[in-house]
Amino acid sequence: MPNRGPIMPRISDVERRNRLGRRHGLTSPLGTVPEVADALVGLHGSDPATVFLSLRARIDGITIEDIESALYDRADLWRIWAMRRTMFMVPPDLGSVMYAAATRDVVANERRKLLKMFQANHGTVDAEAWLEQVARAAVAYLEEVGTATTAEMKENVDGLDTKLTVRQGNRPEVTMSLASRLLMLLAMDCQVAKGRPAGTWRSSQYEWRSLGAWAGEPLTDLPTADAEGRLVSRWLAAYGPGTFEDIKWWTGWTVAKTKRALGWVGAQEVALEGGVGFVLPTDTTQSPDPDPGPWVALLPGLDPSVMGWKARDWILGDLAGRLFDRNGNAGPTAWVNGEIVGGWAQRSDGSIAVGALRGRGTGARTALNLEAERLSQWIGPVSLRFRFPSPYEKELRDS
């Protein structure tokens, strides 16, 4: 008889859904804002509404004021542009890992773009030295005044109001101020941060402030390979099992870099219903997660529990065309026992419409409707529109 080697541990889709519910704080609520962000390896920060609603779904009794205090007063979470140039809200220790594993490359690439743009507009100037001088002045100004709008900074920091004319593909030329690009680059490099928004909690208009002066905790300098391994270890703890393609997509890394990180972790292979996945070494010896019983959730667009994998058939089925936009951004989703069964949207009168695209029984429908009423009360009078609406969200708005 041929030697077939050890039998690969098997994890079913049901077990994966049980893991998701518990590890993502959907069946066993978490206690604090940093705990949620840590458990999910960061909250998607591209849309302000996502952060608030992702936290609300996982912390019993949390209020909008609680979240605002955590984000803007206590600096519990920082914004960081990391994997796939996506903005995440993360605790400082995870920020250090993401910065070394992904953000350094993002910053270097964005700096090259800005230098090229500046040289195309002002070719006789030593662009690198001049931009560095303006950047230092911008950070120093924020350290002195505390917070400032972009308009105030352009008025008080020499060079920030310098004009740049750019052409993007086949679109007409656009003229912008240097401030719009340089301040974003400084934010990516974790030197400045966006502060409390103007208007409601879902507003995207912010003042700027110095990250060091506000948070008082510099990033820990980590070796790149070490940080990559730590990041994959955290991902496997939150999202494992996942396939090689899941990890490569989520990190935005090359094949070689993904293999190196998995080797650093000592990840173990397991059999999935759709192929082969990876888990942390200790995951193959743990008992299966128990069935948590019936549960429902209404999660926002770009929620990490939807965006954590490239292959989502085991939670999404064939609903991607209705619940994702053309660029792969998830809209708001309705969940029953670890499966996405439909979506939701806020109507013009403030009520929440929930739609089911596959049935899971009258009990589940009743539970989703009750959750919709609670969500509507929590949101209050704020008009909610996700930045990347799905086709189904648009349908439900007018239902």
PyMOL commands that set and color helices and strands:
alter all, ss='L'
color gray80, all
select helices_A, chain A and resi 13-23+33-39+48-56+64-73+83-85+92-121+127-145+150-156+178-188+211-215+224-239+244-251+255-265+281-285+304-307+313-316+320-323+362-379+391-397
alter helices_A, ss='H'
color red, helices_A
select strands_A, chain A and resi 43-44+78-81+87-90+147-148+163-166+174-177+192-197+206-210+268-272+275-279+296-299+333-336+339-346+352-356
alter strands_A, ss='S'
color yellow, strands_A
deselect
rebuild
show_as cartoon
